[in-house]
Amino acid sequence: MKVALIGASGMAGSCILNELVARGHQVTAIARYPEKIAQHEQVEARQADINNTAQLDRKSTRLNSSHGY
């Protein structure tokens, strides 16, 4: 499954990310500071600020088109 995870570098987000990876999912991990996202083969780190709704709208539109939604 392809999953987009917002907040992937935070306490809860990093735990969720590890669980998704352990279950074999492809993850687009989104965080304000993508360099803090744990590196995994099936993880693509992207930068976005949840407080910037226009930026999130653009990112989600790109994700939907690239994931075939």
VEXMI-81711 format. One record per residue: residue in one letter; x, y, z of N, C-alpha, C in turn. Coordinates in Angstrom, 2 decimals, padded with zeros to 5 digits. Example, Ala and Ser with C-alpha at 12.3 -4.5 7.8 and 13.67 -1.06 7.14 Angstrom:
2
{lumse "a"; {013.19; -005.69; 007.80}; {012.30; -004.50; 007.80}; {013.20; -003.30; 007.80}}
{lumse "s"; {012.85; -002.25; 007.08}; {013.67; -001.06; 007.14}; {012.90; 000.03; 007.87}}
***
This chain:
69
{lumse "m"; {000.84; -001.16; 000.00}; {000.00; 000.00; 000.00}; {000.90; 001.24; 000.00}}
{lumse "k"; {000.44; 002.29; -000.66}; {001.14; 003.57; -000.64}; {000.47; 004.48; 000.38}}
{lumse "v"; {001.29; 005.05; 001.28}; {000.76; 005.85; 002.37}; {001.51; 007.18; 002.43}}
{lumse "a"; {000.77; 008.28; 002.63}; {001.38; 009.58; 002.91}; {001.21; 009.83; 004.41}}
{lumse "l"; {002.30; 010.13; 005.08}; {002.29; 010.33; 006.53}; {002.79; 011.74; 006.85}}
{lumse "i"; {001.90; 012.57; 007.37}; {002.27; 013.92; 007.78}; {002.73; 013.87; 009.23}}
{lumse "g"; {003.86; 014.52; 009.50}; {004.41; 014.53; 010.86}; {005.32; 013.34; 011.12}}
{lumse "a"; {005.96; 012.86; 010.06}; {006.74; 011.62; 010.13}; {007.99; 011.71; 010.99}}
{lumse "s"; {008.42; 012.91; 011.38}; {009.63; 013.01; 012.18}; {009.33; 013.22; 013.67}}
{lumse "g"; {008.07; 013.36; 014.03}; {007.69; 013.58; 015.42}; {007.67; 012.27; 016.20}}
{lumse "m"; {007.33; 012.37; 017.48}; {007.34; 011.19; 018.35}; {006.35; 010.13; 017.84}}
{lumse "a"; {005.10; 010.51; 017.67}; {004.10; 009.55; 017.20}; {004.34; 009.19; 015.74}}
{lumse "g"; {004.64; 010.19; 014.92}; {004.84; 009.96; 013.49}; {005.98; 009.01; 013.20}}
{lumse "s"; {007.06; 009.10; 013.94}; {008.20; 008.21; 013.70}; {007.85; 006.77; 014.08}}
{lumse "c"; {007.02; 006.59; 015.12}; {006.57; 005.24; 015.48}; {005.66; 004.67; 014.41}}
{lumse "i"; {004.76; 005.51; 013.90}; {003.86; 005.08; 012.83}; {004.66; 004.75; 011.58}}
{lumse "l"; {005.65; 005.58; 011.26}; {006.50; 005.34; 010.10}; {007.21; 003.99; 010.22}}
{lumse "n"; {007.78; 003.70; 011.36}; {008.47; 002.42; 011.56}; {007.52; 001.24; 011.40}}
{lumse "e"; {006.30; 001.39; 011.89}; {005.32; 000.32; 011.76}; {004.91; 000.12; 010.29}}
{lumse "l"; {004.72; 001.22; 009.57}; {004.37; 001.13; 008.14}; {005.49; 000.43; 007.36}}
{lumse "v"; {006.73; 000.80; 007.65}; {007.88; 000.18; 006.98}; {007.94; -001.31; 007.32}}
{lumse "a"; {007.74; -001.65; 008.59}; {007.79; -003.05; 009.02}; {006.72; -003.88; 008.32}}
{lumse "r"; {005.61; -003.25; 007.97}; {004.52; -003.95; 007.28}; {004.68; -003.93; 005.76}}
{lumse "g"; {005.78; -003.31; 005.28}; {006.09; -003.36; 003.86}; {005.44; -002.30; 002.99}}
{lumse "h"; {004.92; -001.24; 003.59}; {004.26; -000.18; 002.83}; {005.28; 000.79; 002.21}}
{lumse "q"; {004.90; 001.40; 001.10}; {005.67; 002.49; 000.50}; {005.15; 003.77; 001.14}}
{lumse "v"; {006.04; 004.59; 001.70}; {005.60; 005.74; 002.48}; {006.21; 007.03; 001.92}}
{lumse "t"; {005.34; 008.02; 001.70}; {005.78; 009.38; 001.47}; {005.70; 010.05; 002.83}}
{lumse "a"; {006.85; 010.31; 003.43}; {006.92; 010.85; 004.78}; {007.10; 012.36; 004.70}}
{lumse "i"; {006.16; 013.09; 005.29}; {006.14; 014.55; 005.19}; {006.44; 015.14; 006.56}}
{lumse "a"; {007.37; 016.10; 006.57}; {007.73; 016.76; 007.83}; {008.28; 018.15; 007.52}}
{lumse "r"; {008.25; 019.00; 008.51}; {008.81; 020.34; 008.36}; {010.32; 020.25; 008.12}}
{lumse "y"; {010.96; 019.29; 008.78}; {012.40; 019.08; 008.63}; {012.64; 017.65; 008.16}}
{lumse "p"; {012.60; 017.40; 006.85}; {012.69; 016.03; 006.34}; {014.00; 015.33; 006.66}}
{lumse "e"; {015.04; 016.07; 006.99}; {016.31; 015.44; 007.35}; {016.20; 014.67; 008.67}}
{lumse "k"; {015.13; 014.92; 009.44}; {014.91; 014.20; 010.69}; {014.15; 012.89; 010.50}}
{lumse "i"; {013.69; 012.64; 009.28}; {012.93; 011.42; 009.00}; {013.90; 010.25; 008.88}}
{lumse "a"; {013.59; 009.16; 009.57}; {014.43; 007.97; 009.50}; {014.53; 007.47; 008.06}}
{lumse "q"; {015.72; 007.08; 007.67}; {015.97; 006.61; 006.31}; {015.63; 005.13; 006.17}}
{lumse "h"; {014.77; 004.84; 005.21}; {014.40; 003.47; 004.87}; {014.29; 003.40; 003.35}}
{lumse "e"; {014.51; 002.22; 002.80}; {014.47; 002.05; 001.35}; {013.11; 002.42; 000.77}}
{lumse "q"; {012.02; 002.09; 001.47}; {010.70; 002.34; 000.92}; {010.08; 003.66; 001.39}}
{lumse "v"; {010.91; 004.58; 001.88}; {010.42; 005.88; 002.36}; {010.98; 007.00; 001.50}}
{lumse "e"; {010.08; 007.88; 001.06}; {010.47; 009.10; 000.35}; {010.14; 010.27; 001.27}}
{lumse "a"; {011.16; 010.99; 001.71}; {010.98; 012.12; 002.61}; {010.68; 013.38; 001.79}}
{lumse "r"; {009.68; 014.14; 002.25}; {009.33; 015.41; 001.62}; {009.13; 016.47; 002.69}}
{lumse "q"; {009.40; 017.72; 002.31}; {009.28; 018.83; 003.24}; {007.94; 019.53; 003.04}}
{lumse "a"; {007.26; 019.83; 004.14}; {006.05; 020.64; 004.14}; {005.79; 021.10; 005.57}}
{lumse "d"; {005.15; 022.25; 005.68}; {004.77; 022.78; 007.00}; {003.26; 022.69; 007.12}}
{lumse "i"; {002.78; 021.98; 008.11}; {001.34; 021.77; 008.28}; {000.59; 023.09; 008.48}}
{lumse "n"; {001.28; 024.13; 008.94}; {000.65; 025.43; 009.14}; {000.48; 026.21; 007.84}}
{lumse "n"; {001.08; 025.72; 006.76}; {000.98; 026.35; 005.45}; {000.02; 025.53; 004.60}}
{lumse "t"; {-001.28; 025.85; 004.70}; {-002.29; 025.03; 004.03}; {-002.18; 025.06; 002.51}}
{lumse "a"; {-001.76; 026.17; 001.94}; {-001.58; 026.25; 000.49}; {-000.50; 025.27; 000.04}}
{lumse "q"; {000.58; 025.20; 000.79}; {001.67; 024.27; 000.47}; {001.18; 022.82; 000.58}}
{lumse "l"; {000.42; 022.51; 001.61}; {-000.10; 021.16; 001.77}; {-001.07; 020.80; 000.65}}
{lumse "d"; {-001.88; 021.76; 000.22}; {-002.80; 021.51; -000.90}; {-002.02; 021.13; -002.15}}
{lumse "r"; {-000.95; 021.86; -002.44}; {-000.12; 021.57; -003.62}; {000.54; 020.20; -003.49}}
{lumse "k"; {001.06; 019.89; -002.31}; {001.72; 018.60; -002.10}; {000.72; 017.45; -002.24}}
{lumse "s"; {-000.48; 017.60; -001.67}; {-001.45; 016.50; -001.74}; {-001.93; 016.30; -003.17}}
{lumse "t"; {-002.06; 017.36; -003.94}; {-002.46; 017.23; -005.34}; {-001.40; 016.45; -006.11}}
{lumse "r"; {-000.13; 016.76; -005.88}; {000.97; 016.02; -006.53}; {001.00; 014.57; -006.08}}
{lumse "l"; {000.78; 014.33; -004.80}; {000.77; 012.96; -004.29}; {-000.36; 012.16; -004.92}}
{lumse "n"; {-001.53; 012.73; -004.98}; {-002.67; 012.04; -005.57}; {-002.41; 011.66; -007.02}}
{lumse "s"; {-001.83; 012.58; -007.78}; {-001.58; 012.28; -009.20}; {-000.44; 011.27; -009.36}}
{lumse "s"; {000.57; 011.34; -008.53}; {001.70; 010.40; -008.67}; {001.35; 009.03; -008.13}}
{lumse "h"; {000.40; 008.93; -007.22}; {000.00; 007.64; -006.66}; {-001.20; 007.05; -007.40}}
{lumse "g"; {-001.72; 007.77; -008.38}; {-002.82; 007.25; -009.18}; {-004.18; 007.35; -008.51}}
{lumse "y"; {-004.37; 008.32; -007.60}; {-005.67; 008.49; -006.94}; {-006.54; 009.43; -007.74}}
***
